[in-house]
Amino acid sequence: MGKVLEESLIYEILSAVAEIPEGKVASYGQIARLVGREKNARLVGKVLGMAESYGDYPCHRVVNHAGRLAPYFREQRELLAAEGVECMENGCVDMRKNQWEA
């Protein structure tokens, strides 16, 4: 990622995240595929890490492919639980039950 992220790509990723319905989650890879960058799941994570600078987006609804929550996003579990998304005993979201079918 030697280049600076283009604002248009940032907003494209954040717009896809904004489409995730309440009570559902999407994976970083799923968002990357939706914006035509299927091999750039880490790029999605990078953009979500700076999303506050661009407005209010439901970034808490994005988890990794196995349902694992973001390690430094302490409020994520609480925000998901408030929407009816519970974590399993291992701390991950059940993707079969809660994944957004985009």
N, C-alpha and C positions, 0 to 999 in steps of 0.2 A: 504494500500500500504506500508506495512512494509518492503518489500524487495526493494533493489536497482534495478532500471530498467536495464534490459539487453540491451546491445547495439544492439543486433540482433532485438529485438522488436522495439526499437526506429527506426532503419533503415527500418523495415517492415512498420511501420506507415508512415514514411516520404516518402517511395516509393509509397505507396497508394495515398498520397496527391499529389505527383508529377504527377500522372496519370490524375488528374482532368483537363479537357480541359479548355483552355482560354474561358472566357465568361460563364462558368458554376460554380456552387457551390455544395458542399457536406456538409452534417451535420457531427458532431462529431460521432454520433451514426452510421452513414453510414460507416464512415472510420473504426470504431471499428468492425462492422460486416465484412467488407472486409478482415480484418486481423485475423478473427476468434475469436475476443474478444467482442462479441456482447453486453455484459453488462458493457463495460469499456469506455464509451464515455468520462468520466472525465479524464481517462488516456490519451486519445488522446489529450485533451486540455492541459494536463500537458506537453506532448511531444512537442506539437506545441509551447508552451511557451519557450522552450529551443532550438528550431529548428535552430536558428542562429549559434549555436555552431557546427552544423553538416553540414552546407552548405546552399545553396540557394534553398529554397522550396517555392511553392506558397501557403503558409499558409493562405493568405488573402482569399482564395477560400473556406475556411471552416467556417461555421456558425452553430448556434444551429438549432434544428429541426424545429423551427418556422421561421427561417430566420434571427434571431436577430444577429447583429454583435457583435464581442468581445468587451467588455466594455473598455478595456485599449489599444486597437489597433486603434489609431486615424487615421492612414493612410488607414485602410481597405476599407472604403467607396470610397475613391479616387481611390485606386488600382482597385477595382471592376468596378467603373464607367468607367475607362480607357479601360476596357475590354468589355464594353457594358452591364454590369449588373447594373441596376438601383434599387434604394431602393424605396419602396412605401412610402406613406405619414407618416406611423407609424415608419419609419426608418428601417424596415425589408426588406430583399430580398424576392421577390415573389418566393417561392419554387416550385410552380406548373409550373412556366415559366422558371426558371433558374437552377433547380436541375439536376445534372449529373445523368444520368441513367447508373449506373455501374452494 
